[in-house]
Amino acid sequence: MRIAFALLFSLIAGAATTSAQADPYRWCAVYSGGGEGVGGSNCYFITLEQCRATIAGMGGFCEPNQFYDGRPVTAPGESAGRGKKPAPR
């Protein structure tokens, strides 16, 4: 019984883990938090201009994403090979 329980537990624990992936977004916005000492960050910016436009008027700064991996960002359902010429027939 203990062996069956241990096996079941290890299967559940193994299924719950996912492989780590690097982040495809290059820039992070770090918000100042307005005087309460509470801030936040958002690392979903492809360009520095997008990041700067987001923090404009709120306070904060943009910094490079330390987990950026250099891969292109694709939208859900979009293939990474989009934009390539079709193969000749």
N, C-alpha and C positions, 0 to 999 in steps of 0.2 A: 504494500500500500504506500509506503514512504517513497519507494522508487518511482511509482506511478505519479505521485504528487510532485516529486522533484522534476521528473521529465516534463510534466504538464507545465509547471512553473517556468522551466527553462525555455520551452517552446513559446510561451506567451511573452516572456521577457525578450526573446530574440526577435519576435515579430514586431514588438513595440519600438525597437531601435531603428533608426534610419541612418543612412550614411551622410556624413557631413559634406556640404557643398559650399563652394566659395560664392561670393556675391557678385553678380554681373553689373552692379551699379557703381559708378566711379566716385560719386560725391555724396557727402552727408551734410545735412543742415543741423547745426547745434543751436538750440534756442536758449535765450538767456533766462527765461522764467519770470521776468518782470519784477523783481524786488522781493519775492518770497523765497528765493533760493531754489525754487523748483524749476527745472528746465527739462528738456527732452531732446531727442535727436530723431532724424528721419534720413535714412540712407537709401532713398529711392530716386536718385537723380542721375541721369546720364551725362548731362552737361553742367558746367559750372554756372552758366546763365540761368538754368532752371532752378538751381539751388538758391542763387542770389535773389531771384524773383520771389521765391517762397518766403525768405526771411525779411524781405523789404517791409519796413514799417513795424515789424514785430521785435526786432532785435535778435542778435545772434551772429553766427558766422558759419562759413562753409569750410569743410576740411575734406581731404581725400579719404575715401573709405578704405580702412586697413584690410578689409576682406575682399577687395576688388580682385577679380581673377582675369580680366581682359577679354572674356567671352562676350560676343554680341548678345544683346537683349532681344528676345522675340516675344511677341504677344501670344497668349494662349491660342492654340489652333494654327499658328503661323509656323511654317517650317523654317529652319535655319538656313536652308539653301535658297531662299526666296531671292529673286533678282538675277539668278543665273540664266544664261541662255539655254533654251531647250536643246536636247541632244538632236543631232541631225538624223533624218530618217533615211 
